Amino acid sequence: MGLDKWSCTSCVLLGLAARLALFQMKPLVSYLMTRVEIQTPASSWESMQEGMFLDQNGISPYEGSLFHNQPLLLKFFIQLQNISAKFEVDFAFFFLLFCDILAGYSLFKCCETYLEQRQEEEKLLSQTEFDKDAYEVFNAGKRSVEHYAKIVTLAYLLNPFTIISCACKTMLPLELLLYARLLLFCLRRNFAGAIMALSLVTYLFMWPILLWVPVCYMFVEPAKSENEEEHCEKCFCVYFSMFVSVASLVLLTALLMLISFYVCDYSFDFFFASWGFHFAIPDLQPNVGLHWYFYMEMFDQYRTFFTLMINTITVSICIPLCWKFSENRIIPVYSAMYFIAMYKSFPSFGDVSLCLSLVPMFAQNFSMMRNLLFTFLLFVSCFASMPAMYHVWVVTFNPNFFYAITLIYGTVHMLIWSDVIFSLNRRQFLFRNGLKYPVDENGVLKRFTLL
């Protein structure tokens, strides 16, 4: 049966069945919970259980170094645990299962909305700015929008690492759901929904603060006008819109922090145990990220300097992307999510699932990507080799082997992201200049740049 005969409901039910089937395999789930590639100190279910136990026994879960989630999330799972004990049903798992399935459906709507908007914009531009021959070639044999949306949904719901993360009851399904809803709100120009989703995910996980600039930029109209007075007025409106967006994010995030301050008996210990934990990286437990080995080998006197530098560099990447993709503003948001999944303090395999599942959304540009085969082979070999490298590290007590494979893992994802960006630029370049090799007024071959 072809994919075109599938409905969105069929894709969702298939993902639901896969998660329920794995959750019933208790010995396998127990083993997967011990893997550093799946669970991290910031997202593990064991950490949440520890926090619930301490809180229910009158001990602050933020006094030690075992719990790093926010108080409101802790109180929510305590209520779920009480209901589960009453009805003898694991409501925590079903809540995370619901988040994962809803995230998959949200990605379906994201892909539909994005492709419909791009098709309308390209159709209008083909009559004025685009080369008609190039437009016809790139749209020949194109499948329906729903076809690509189903691929995106299946890529997320049948991703082994999203299935494993859900069955192991990590906090990842909740995080990815908020990201998916944020993308959908941005594409639909729903300002209130986007601000609320971004404030909540920032409050819970800190690193989404990198999304503040690209998301605010999504709702700013370009200040283009030939009249100088009108241009000044529009510039003022741009700055005012940015100010309102950032102020709304600050106020909502601060409100959630103040509620947490009240819940924690007027103590800010939760802030240093959650946001401070993500920023300072005191736990050097190995993971698939790029930070732990670096800080393990670093002298303590340089730690503060490099912590500030690493986080500043990560933030600064988003600004030039906003400038470059002023006509396709969802790309900086997508890129920032990819950077968060790669450069956050405690990543897991599941973090990149949302960004990887959205790659088929750009399937019309696959023919213009440069490294598809190489990236795919490197991707497969990386995942196949990582358990072996981890075992070698445990046996030899030398973490270089495991860190080397995590560096390759990071390189693979940067290749995927750069290929997506390159293909988008190349498509726009050919649309505007035609399929032949264009030259400028001096007869020199024109070039297009990645950024």
C-alpha positions in Angstrom: 0.0 0.0 0.0 1.5 3.4 -1.0 1.9 6.2 1.4 -0.7 8.3 -0.4 -3.3 5.9 0.7 -2.4 6.4 4.3 -4.2 8.9 6.5 -2.7 11.0 9.2 -4.7 9.0 11.7 -3.0 5.8 10.4 0.5 7.3 11.0 -0.5 8.4 14.5 -1.9 4.9 15.4 1.3 3.3 14.1 3.4 5.5 16.3 1.1 4.9 19.3 1.3 1.1 18.8 5.2 1.2 18.7 5.4 3.1 22.0 2.9 0.9 23.8 4.7 -2.3 22.6 8.1 -1.1 23.8 6.7 0.1 27.1 5.5 -3.5 27.8 9.0 -4.8 27.4 10.0 -4.0 31.0 13.5 -5.6 31.0 14.5 -3.9 27.8 13.2 -0.5 29.0 15.1 -1.0 32.3 18.3 -1.5 30.4 17.7 1.4 28.1 17.2 3.7 31.1 20.9 3.1 32.0 22.2 4.2 28.7 23.8 7.7 28.7 22.7 8.1 25.0 19.1 8.0 26.1 18.9 9.5 29.6 20.7 12.6 31.0 20.8 14.1 34.5 18.5 16.9 33.3 15.8 14.7 31.7 15.8 11.2 33.3 12.8 9.6 35.0 15.1 8.5 37.9 15.8 12.1 38.7 12.1 13.0 38.7 11.4 10.0 41.0 14.1 11.2 43.4 12.6 14.7 43.4 9.1 13.4 44.1 10.3 11.2 46.9 12.2 14.1 48.6 9.4 16.6 48.2 6.8 14.2 49.6 9.0 13.5 52.6 9.4 17.2 53.5 12.9 17.6 52.1 13.8 20.2 49.5 14.7 18.3 46.2 17.1 21.2 45.4 19.4 20.8 48.3 21.5 18.1 46.7 22.6 17.6 43.2 20.1 14.9 42.0 17.1 16.9 40.8 17.3 19.6 38.1 13.7 20.1 36.9 11.4 23.1 37.7 9.1 23.1 40.7 5.9 23.4 38.7 6.8 20.3 36.6 7.6 18.5 39.8 4.3 19.3 41.4 2.5 18.2 38.2 4.1 14.8 38.2 3.5 14.4 42.0 -0.2 14.8 41.2 0.0 12.3 38.4 1.8 9.9 40.7 -1.0 10.2 43.3 -3.7 9.5 40.6 -1.7 6.6 39.3 -1.5 5.0 42.8 -5.3 5.4 43.2 -6.2 3.8 39.8 -3.1 1.6 39.4 -2.4 3.1 36.0 0.9 4.7 35.0 -0.5 8.1 34.1 3.0 9.7 33.9 3.7 7.4 30.9 0.4 8.1 29.3 0.9 11.9 29.7 4.3 11.6 27.9 2.8 9.3 25.3 0.1 11.9 24.6 2.8 14.6 24.3 4.7 12.5 21.8 1.7 11.7 19.7 0.5 15.3 19.7 4.0 16.5 18.7 3.9 14.2 15.7 0.5 15.5 14.7 1.7 19.1 15.2 4.6 18.4 12.9 2.1 17.2 10.2 0.3 20.5 10.4 3.6 22.4 10.4 4.7 20.7 7.2 1.4 21.3 5.5 1.3 25.0 6.5 4.9 25.6 5.5 4.7 24.0 2.1 1.3 25.7 1.3 2.7 29.1 2.2 5.9 28.6 0.2 4.0 27.3 -2.9 1.7 30.4 -2.8 4.7 32.8 -2.4 6.7 31.1 -5.2 3.7 31.1 -7.5 3.3 34.9 -7.0 7.0 35.6 -7.5 7.1 33.4 -10.6 5.1 36.0 -12.4 7.4 38.9 -11.4 10.8 38.0 -10.1 11.5 34.3 -10.7 12.7 32.6 -13.9 9.7 30.8 -15.4 11.7 27.9 -16.8 13.4 27.3 -13.5 10.0 27.5 -11.7 8.5 24.9 -14.1 11.5 22.5 -13.7 11.5 22.6 -9.9 7.8 22.0 -9.7 7.6 19.2 -12.3 6.5 15.9 -10.9 6.0 17.4 -7.5 3.9 15.4 -5.0 1.1 16.7 -2.9 1.7 18.7 0.3 0.0 15.9 2.3 2.4 13.4 1.1 5.4 15.3 2.5 3.5 15.9 5.7 2.9 12.2 6.2 6.6 11.5 5.7 7.5 14.1 8.4 4.9 12.6 10.8 6.2 9.0 10.2 9.8 10.2 10.5 9.1 11.5 14.0 6.6 8.9 15.3 8.7 5.9 14.0 12.1 7.3 15.0 13.6 4.7 17.3 14.9 7.4 19.7 11.6 9.2 20.2 10.0 5.8 20.8 12.7 4.9 23.3 12.6 8.3 25.0 8.9 8.0 25.5 9.0 4.4 26.8 11.8 5.4 29.2 9.7 8.3 30.5 12.2 11.0 29.9 11.1 14.7 29.8 12.0 14.8 26.1 8.4 14.3 24.7 7.2 17.3 26.6 10.1 19.5 25.3 9.6 18.3 21.7 5.8 18.9 21.9 6.4 22.5 23.0 8.9 23.0 20.1 6.4 21.6 17.6 3.6 23.8 18.9 5.9 26.8 18.8 6.8 26.1 15.1 3.1 25.7 14.3 2.2 29.0 16.0 5.0 30.8 14.2 3.9 29.5 10.8 0.3 30.5 11.5 1.4 33.9 12.8 -0.2 33.2 16.2 1.6 35.7 18.4 0.0 34.9 21.7 0.4 31.1 21.2 4.0 31.4 20.2 4.9 33.7 23.1 3.2 31.4 25.6 4.8 28.2 24.2 8.3 29.8 24.1 8.0 31.2 27.6 7.0 27.8 29.0 9.7 25.8 27.2 12.3 28.4 28.2 11.1 28.2 31.8 11.3 24.4 31.8 14.6 23.8 29.9 16.5 27.2 29.7 18.3 26.6 26.4 15.2 27.7 24.3 16.2 31.2 25.2 18.2 31.0 22.0 14.9 31.0 20.1 13.8 34.4 21.5 15.5 36.5 18.7 14.3 34.4 15.7 10.8 33.9 17.1 10.4 37.7 17.8 11.7 38.4 14.3 9.0 36.2 12.9 6.3 38.7 13.9 8.2 41.9 12.7 7.1 43.4 9.4 10.0 44.5 7.2 10.6 48.3 7.1 10.8 48.9 3.4 9.7 52.2 1.9 10.9 54.7 -0.7 9.7 57.7 1.4 12.1 58.6 4.1 9.4 59.6 6.6 7.4 56.4 6.1 10.7 54.5 6.4 11.4 56.1 9.8 7.9 55.3 10.9 8.2 51.7 9.9 11.6 51.4 11.6 10.0 52.7 14.8 7.2 50.1 14.4 9.8 47.3 13.9 11.7 48.3 17.0 8.5 48.7 19.0 7.3 45.2 17.8 10.6 43.7 18.9 10.4 45.4 22.2 6.8 44.2 22.8 7.8 40.6 21.9 10.8 40.5 24.1 9.0 42.2 27.0 6.2 39.7 26.7 8.6 36.8 26.9 10.5 38.3 29.8 7.2 39.0 31.7 5.7 35.5 31.2 9.0 33.7 32.0 9.5 35.9 35.1 5.9 35.2 36.2 6.5 31.4 36.0 9.7 31.9 38.0 7.8 33.9 40.7 5.2 31.2 41.0 8.0 28.7 41.4 9.6 31.0 44.0 6.3 30.9 46.0 5.9 27.1 45.6 9.5 26.6 46.9 8.7 28.5 50.2 10.3 31.8 48.9 13.6 30.2 47.9 15.5 30.6 44.7 17.4 27.3 45.2 15.4 25.9 42.3 16.8 28.5 39.9 20.4 27.5 40.6 19.6 23.8 40.5 17.8 24.1 37.1 19.0 27.0 35.0 22.3 27.2 36.8 22.8 23.5 36.3 22.3 23.8 32.5 24.6 26.9 32.3 27.5 25.9 34.6 27.5 22.2 33.7 28.7 20.9 37.1 27.9 17.3 36.3 30.5 15.8 33.9 28.6 12.5 33.3 29.3 11.5 29.7 26.6 12.1 27.1 26.4 12.6 23.4 27.1 16.3 23.7 30.2 18.3 23.1 30.7 19.9 26.6 31.4 17.2 29.2 34.9 16.2 27.9 36.0 19.8 27.3 35.2 20.7 30.9 36.7 17.5 32.3 40.1 18.4 30.8 39.9 22.1 31.6 41.7 23.9 34.4 39.2 25.3 36.9 40.6 28.9 36.7 39.5 29.0 33.0 36.1 27.5 33.5 34.1 30.7 33.9 35.7 32.3 30.8 35.1 29.4 28.5 31.6 28.9 29.8 30.7 32.4 28.9 32.4 32.1 25.5 30.7 28.9 24.5 27.3 30.2 25.4 27.9 33.6 23.7 29.0 31.9 20.4 25.9 29.7 20.4 23.7 32.8 20.9 25.4 34.9 18.2 24.8 32.3 15.5 21.1 33.1 15.3 21.4 36.8 14.5 23.1 36.5 11.0 20.6 33.7 10.1 17.7 36.1 10.8 19.3 38.7 8.5 20.0 36.1 5.7 16.5 34.5 5.7 14.4 37.6 6.0 12.0 36.2 3.4 11.8 32.7 4.9 11.8 33.4 8.6 11.0 29.9 9.8 14.5 28.8 8.8 16.2 30.7 11.6 13.8 29.2 14.1 14.5 25.7 12.7 18.2 26.4 12.8 18.1 27.6 16.4 16.3 24.4 17.4 19.0 22.3 15.7 21.7 24.3 17.5 19.9 23.7 20.8 19.7 20.0 20.2 23.4 19.8 19.4 25.0 22.4 21.8 22.8 22.1 24.9 24.6 21.0 28.0 23.1 17.5 28.3 21.7 16.3 25.0 20.5 12.8 24.1 19.9 11.0 20.8 16.2 12.0 21.0 16.9 15.7 21.0 17.6 15.9 17.3 14.6 13.8 16.4 12.3 16.8 15.7 14.8 18.6 13.5 15.7 15.4 11.6 12.0 14.6 11.1 11.5 18.0 9.5 14.2 17.4 6.9 11.6 15.8 4.5 9.8 19.1 4.6 12.6 20.3 2.3 12.4 17.2 0.1 12.0 19.4 -3.1 15.6 20.6 -2.5 17.1 17.1 -2.1 18.5 17.2 -5.7 20.5 20.3 -4.8 22.1 18.8 -1.6 25.8 17.9 -1.9 26.5 15.4 0.8 23.4 13.1 1.1 25.2 9.8 0.6 28.2 10.6 2.6 26.1 12.0 5.5 23.8 9.0 5.5 26.7 6.5 5.6 28.5 8.6 8.4 25.2 8.8 10.3 24.7 5.0 10.2 28.3 4.2 11.1 28.2 6.7 14.0 25.1 5.1 15.6 26.4 1.6 15.1 29.8 2.5 16.6 28.7 4.5 19.6 27.8 1.5 21.9 31.2 -0.1 21.1 33.1 3.1 21.8 31.2 3.5 25.1 32.2 -0.1 26.0 35.8 0.6 25.1 35.8 3.6 27.4 34.3 1.7 30.3 36.9 -1.1 29.9 40.0 1.0 29.3 39.0 4.0 31.5 39.9 6.2 28.5 37.1 8.6 27.5 38.8 9.6 24.2 37.1 6.8 22.3 33.6 7.8 23.3 34.3 11.5 22.9 35.7 10.9 19.4 32.5 9.3 18.3 30.4 12.1 19.8 32.4 14.6 17.8 31.6 12.6 14.6 27.9 12.6 15.8 28.0 16.4 16.0 29.7 16.7 12.6 27.0 14.6 11.0 24.3 16.9 12.2 26.1 20.0 11.2 26.5 18.5 7.7 22.8 17.8 7.6 21.9 21.4 8.6 24.4 23.0 6.3 23.1 20.8 3.4 19.5 22.0 4.1 20.6 25.7 4.2 22.8 25.3 1.1 19.9 23.7 -0.9 17.5 26.5 0.1 20.0 29.2 -1.0 20.7 27.4 -4.2 17.0 27.0 -5.0 16.4 30.7 -4.5 19.5 31.6 -6.6 18.4 29.4 -9.5 14.8 30.8 -9.3 16.0 34.3 -9.6 18.9 33.8 -12.1 17.6 30.9 -14.2 19.0 27.4 -14.8 21.9 28.6 -17.0 25.1 29.9 -15.5 24.3 33.6 -14.9 27.0 36.4 -15.2 27.1 40.0 -14.0 27.5 43.1 -16.1 31.3 42.5 -16.3 30.8 38.9 -17.7 31.9 37.4 -14.4 30.1 34.3 -13.2 27.7 35.1 -10.4 28.0 33.3 -7.1 25.6 32.5 -4.3 26.7 32.3 -0.7 25.7 30.0 2.2 25.2 33.0 4.5 
